[in-house]
């Protein structure tokens, strides 16, 4: 067929198609027709499921940034990640020098009961070598995890023993805690950091509060920095720990514009006593529900930076094949009536830190402006608060621009810090354990050797990541702090210790302690309830 004839035929076909398209078509039928057209005409074969999944994802992009689609596999992983536990052997490990090294053994976990120690090198799993195989962390994780009650056989090299050891470990439930750290700062002040709101959050924070009260806690710092949210029910449970009975936590407004109200039960562990909540630009969703409720009821002083601004609630809608649509089903409002959802039309919605750094907001609170229409009043002290784009703290703390300039994150992601920490501990574990058996002494006096910091900076420079000029000193301080935190978490076996080390240089944390130590200052942020005029 000549080129001219082909062109005529193609034009005729297109004209016919246009005429057909002029007729109205049911959108559902149109979708089915498009799928059929691809099946019959596309040059390569494509699975229906692949096309359908892509179509669903495309549809959700027309809604809002938080409505999402999870395939069967992804929805199963999501449920597991929010359950508060997983099935494994109870160790933390690193892949270094193409080998698997145990860095922590969870106390009373399956591995601890079978005698595994920090520093052990796993050379085989179920008689299959894992050394020198260039396996990823994910590869190792899938080999170590499995069904509860099943047994995994480990071949282990231990420095103090000549021959390899064979250890059989029965897999069991390993807690995946939402309470990242809980400890006494001093004889009156407790600290709790929440990383997520999952199925076990209420029980975890309940226990933490009971333990801290037994230790003499009268004041509390609740750290929600970096907490991206989770289950709304868990946030209600945490609010219940601090608010009086029948106080509103939030209300939601679904498609029908009716209102659903969520109240406290009055069964909390810390309903009186000074309370400070730390928030930042990554505090989002369920965390904002909690922070907003505590601020609106004048129960806590909020310290830090404006929160993310996610005021939409997602509802999981299961599909017949096990996939899940997580659809925004309602907007939520704080007790004073605030919606804290920021505008989400635009490409920069998720570039939260980058956008706020560029605007100057993270360095200067005066950059932030709220319209009068977004002004609200707290419920007891009648303080002015604002809606329309995150929770604004009562005490603003600017960001450390060196900490967030990307270098530390990139060097950590490249593995230079982890490798330096591993080599340092592995070469001197017995000496470190002997000289630094007390964490308070370690926290006060341990200094990271200069050569360890130099190794990281030198390795990064060779990889094309030199430290920017003008911030060398501060970068070294922050890098040394990170290394010290990682050393503490391995020497003393717990995330509590890592958090305590890093908090020593956290300005929001320091401001919280300053406010708690000064009753006049505390009252200036959180005055007594306003009296009704007669």
N, C-alpha and C positions, 0 to 999 in steps of 0.2 A: 504494500500500500504506500502511495507516495506521501510526501510530507504535507502537501496541500490537502489531500483527501483526509489524512489523519486530523488535520486541524479542523476541517469541516465537521467531521464526525464528533470530535470533542466538543465543538461549539454547540452542536445539536443536542448532545447529551446534557451539557451545562444548562442550555435553555429549558430543556424539559425539567431539569431539577429545580430551576428557579420557579417554574409554574407550579410544581408540586408544593414547594416551600411556601407559596403564597397562602395556602390553606392553613387554618388553625390546626395545631397538633397538641394532644395531651402531653405534658412534659414527661410523664412516666413512660409513655409510648415512645417519645423521642429518645429517651435514654436507651431503651431496649433496641430501638432501630439503629442507634449509633453503635452499640455493642455488636449487633448483627452485621452491620456494614464493615466494621473492622475485621470481624471473623472471616468474612467472605472476600474481602478485597485487599487487605493489607499484605504486603509482600512477604512478611515472615509470620510464623505462627506465634501467637501470644496467648497466654493462659487467661481464661475468663476472670479468675480470682485476682490476677495482677491488675487487670483493667478496672475491675470493680473497686478494688482497694484504692487505686489512684483516683477514681471518680469521687469516691467518698471523701478522700483527703481534699480534693479540689472544692467540693461543696462546702466543707467546713471552713475553708479559708475565706469564704464569703460572709462568715458569721462574725467571729471575734477571735482574738489571739489564744483564747483558753479552751475553746471547744476542740476536742481532739478525737482521733480514731486510733484504737489499739487492736491490732490483729490478735488472733487466738494466743499466739506465743507471747506477744507483748502484754496482753491483759493478764496472763498467768504470772509473768514476771512482776507486773505492777502490784498484784495482790500479795505476792511473796514479799516485796520490798516494804509493804505497809503493815505486814503482819506482826512485826516486832521480834521475829526470830527466823532462823533458817536452819537447815540440817547440815551439819558439818562436824569437824573434829575439834574446833575451838583453838585455833592458832591464828596469828598474824605472821606473814612471811614477806620476804622480798626476793626478787630475782636479781642476783648480782653475780657477775663473772660467770654467767650462764649456769648458775646453780640456784637451788631453792634453799634459802636460809630462814630458819624460824627466828622471828624477832620478839614475839610475845606469845605466851601460853596463857589462855584464859583460866583463872583460878577455878578449880572444881569442874572444869570442862572435861570432855572425853580424853583429850590429849594429855592434860595434866594428870589425870588418874592413871594413865599408862606410862608416866615418867618422862614425857618429852620436855626438853629444856630450851630456853632461849639460847641461840647460838648453834643449835643442832643443824646439820646440813642434810636435807632429804635428797638421797641419790637415786631412789627408785620408789615407785608407787605400784603396788600389786605386781612386783617383779619386773616392771617395765621402767627402764632407766629414764630419768628426767634431767640428768646432768649432761651438759654439753649438747643439748638438743635444740637450743634456741626456741624454747617454748615461751609463750606469753603468759602473763598473770592469769588471764582468763582460762588458758589451757590447764594450768595447774589447779585453778579453782574447781573446774569441772571434774578433775580427777579426784580431788579431796572430798567434794560434796557428793551426796547421794541420798538414798532413802534412809529414814530413821531405823536404827537397829541393824543396818548392814555393816559389814566389817571391811576396813581398808588396811592393807598390809604395807607398812612403810619400812624402807631400808635407810638407816640413818648413820651418818658419820659424826662422831663426837670427838673433839680434840683430845679429851682426856683418856680416850679408849682406843686401842690400836685397831681392833677388828670392827667392822660395821655391825650395827645393832639392828635386829629385826623387831619391830613393834607393831602389834595388831591393835587397831583402835576401832571401837564400835561407834559409829556415827550417832549423834544425838542432836537435840534442839539447842541451838546457840542463840542467846539473846542478842538482838540487834537494837540496842537501846536508843531511845529518843532523848533521854537525859544524857547529854554529852559530858557533863561534869557537875559535881555537887560537893562543896567543901565549905569549911568555916574559914573566913578571911581573918577574923580576929575573934575575941571571946564573945562578941555580941552579934556579929554580922555573918550571915550565910550567903552563899552564892550558888545559883543553879543555872546551867546553860541548857537550853532546849534546842535540838538541831532539827526536829521535825515533829509533827503531830500524827501519831499512828495509833494502832489498836491498844498498845500497852502504855501510852503516855500518862493517862490518869493514874494508873497504879504506880508507875515509876515516880512521878512527882509527889504523889501522896507519901510514898516511902521516904523519899529524899527529905521532905519537909519534916516528917516525924523524926528522922535521924538527926537533922540539924537542930530541931527544937530540943532534943535530948542533950545536944552538945552546948546548949545555952543561947540559941539564936533568938534575937529580938528584932533584928533588922534583916531585910533580904534584898539582894540584887538578883533580878530575874533577867537573864541574858537571852534576847531574841535576835541578836545580830546574825544576819545570814540565814535565818530560819525562813524558808520559802513557803511554809504552810503545811497542809496535809488534810486530815479529816477534821471537818467542822465540829463533829461531836466531841473530839478530843480537846479542841479549843474551849468548848463550853465546859468540859470537865475541869480544865485548868483554871478557867475563870471562877468556877465554883469553889476553888481553894481559897480565894481572896475576897470574894464579894459576899454580902449578907444574903439571907434567904429572900427569894422572890424578886431579886434585882434583875432587870433586863440585861441580857448579854448582847443581843442584837435582834433585829427583825429582818425578814426577807420579803421580797415582793416578786412573785413569779409572773408568768404570762398573763394570768387573769386579773392582775393588779390587786389581788387580795393580800393581806399581810399575815405572815406566820411569825409568832413571837417565841423567843427562847429565853427561859429564866433559870436562875440558879436555884439549887435545892437547899442551900444553907448547911452543907456538910463538909465545909472546908477545914484545912489545917492551919491557915494563916489569915484569918479574917480581920485581925487587928495587927498593929505593928508597922513600922516604916517599911515602905516598899518602893524600890526604884526599878524601872524596866529599861533595859538598853535596846535600842533599835537602830537600824541603819538603812541604807538605800536598798538592801536585799531582803529586808524584813517584809514578808508578803502574805496575802491571803488570810489563812487561819490565824497567823501571827498578828495581823492587823486587826482582826476581829477582837482578839484578846487585848491588845494594846489600846484599841479604841474604847473598849468597855471600861478598862481600868482608868483611863484618862477621863472619860465622861462622868464616871461616878466619883471622881476626885479621890480614888483609892491609891493611885501611884503617881510618882513623878517620872516622866519619860525623858530619857537622856540619849542624845546621839544625833542622828540625821533623819530627814524626812523619809518615811518608808516608801515602798515600791509603788503602791497605789492600785491594788487589785481588789475590786469590790464586787466581783462576780462569783457566784457559787455554781459548781459543776455537779451535774447529776449523771451517774453512770446508767446507760441504757444498754442492756445486753442484747446481742444479736443471736439468732438461732445457731450459728456455727461456733459460738464461744467468743467471738470478737466483741468489743465494747465501744459504744459511742459515749464519750464523756462530754455531755452537752451543757452549756451554760443554761441553767434552769431558772435562775433568779438573781436579782441584785440584792446585796445586803446593806443594811444601814446600822450605824452604831446607836446606842441608846438615846443620844441627843438628836438623832435624825440625820446624821451625816452619811452621805455616800462618799467613799474615799477612792472610787474608781477614777483613774486618770484617763484622758482621751486615748483611744486605741486605734485611731485612723492615721496611719503613717508608718513608714518603714523603720523608724527609730524606736518603736515601742519597746523592743527587747534590748536595745543598746542602752540599758539603763545607766550604767556607770559612765560610759563614754559620753552620752548626751549631757549628763549632769556635770561632768568635769568640764566639758566645753562651755557650758553656760556659766560656770563659776559657782554654781549652787553648793557644791560639796566643800568649797573653801570659805564661803561667805553667806550667812543666812539672809543678809539684806537683799540678795538677788531674788529671793523667793517672794512673790507677791500673790495674795489671794484677793479675789473680788469680794466686796461687801456682801454680795448675795450668797457667798459660801461661809458666812460667819454663823457660828452656833454657840450655845452656852452650855457649860457643864451643869450637871444636875444638882449638885449640892453647894459647891463654893461659887457657882455662877461665873466661872472663868470663861474667857473667849477662846474658842477653838475653831478650826476650819476644816471643811470638807473639800471634795473635788479633786483630789490628787495625792493620796497618801496621808499618813498620820504625821503631823508636825510635832516634834518633841517639845517639851517644856524648856529643856536646856539643850541648846544646839552646840554640837562639838564638830569642828571642821575635820575633814579627812587628812590623813598623812599622805601627801601626794607622792612621796618616794615609795611608800608601801604599795601604792596602787599604780605605779608607772609601768608595770608589766614585767620588769626584769626579774624580780623574785619569783613571780608565777612561772615565767618561761624557763628559768633555771631549774626550778623544782620539777616542772613537767618533763624536762630533758633528763632528769634522773641524777643530776650532779650532786644535789644536797643529800638525797637518800644514799647514794654511793659513798659519799664522804662520811656520813654518820655510821654506816655499816662498817666500813673499813676501820674507823676509829675505835668503835666498840669491839669489833672482832679481834683487833690486835691487842687490846688492853682490858678485856672484860673483867678478869679477876682483880686487877688493880683498881678499876673503877668501883667494883662492888665492895671491895675492902675499904677504900678511902671515902666512899660516898654512900654509906649504908643508910643515912638519915636524909629524907627529902628536904626538910626545912633547912638543914645545913647546905645541901646541894643548891637549893633555890637562892640562898643568900650569898654563897661564896664561890660556886663553881664558875670557872672561866673557860670558855671554849679555846683550845690552843690556836694560836695565830696561824700555824701551818695548815690547820683544817680549813679555816676560812680562806686562806690563800689558795688552797687546792681548788675550791669551788670557783672562786673568781678567775683563776688561771684557766681552768677547764672551760668555763663559759666563754672567756675571751678567745680561746683557740677555736671554739665552735661558732665564732662570729657574734657573740653576745657580750661585748665589753660593757663595763659600768659607765654610765653617762658621766661626763665631767661636771664637777660642781656638787655632786651628791655622793661622792665616794664614801665619806665618813659615815653618813646616815645609812647608806646601803650596807656597809660592813656591820653596823650595829644591828640592823634588822636581820641580816643573814646569820649573825652569831646567835641572836635570840631564837631564830627558827631551828638552828642546829642544836642549841641547848634544850629546846622543847622536845625535839625528837629523841635526843639522848635520854632525857628524863622519862619519856613514855616507854622506852625499852628497858632502862635500868630498873624502874619501879613498877613496870607492867600495868599501865593504865592511862587512859586518855585524860583523867583528872589532872595528872602531873603536867602533861603537855599544855593544857589550858591554863594552869596556874602560872607556868613560865611565861606564856605569851601575854597574859593579862597584866603582867608587871609593866608592860609598855603600851597598854591600851588606854588611850586618853579618856574615852567614855567611862571606862571602869574606874579610872582615877578620879574623875569628876563625881561619879556616884559615891565613892567613899568620902570625898570632901563634903558633899551635901549631907550625907548621913551623920557625919561627925559634928555638924553645926546645926543645932536645933533652929536657930533664928533663920539660917539660910534655907533649911528644909521648909519651914513655915512660909517663907516668902514665895516659894514655888507652889506650895499646897496649903493655902490658908484655911482657917476654920470654915465650916459651912455657913453660907449666907443666911441671915435671919430674915424671916418674912416680916414685912412691915404691917402694922395694924392700923 
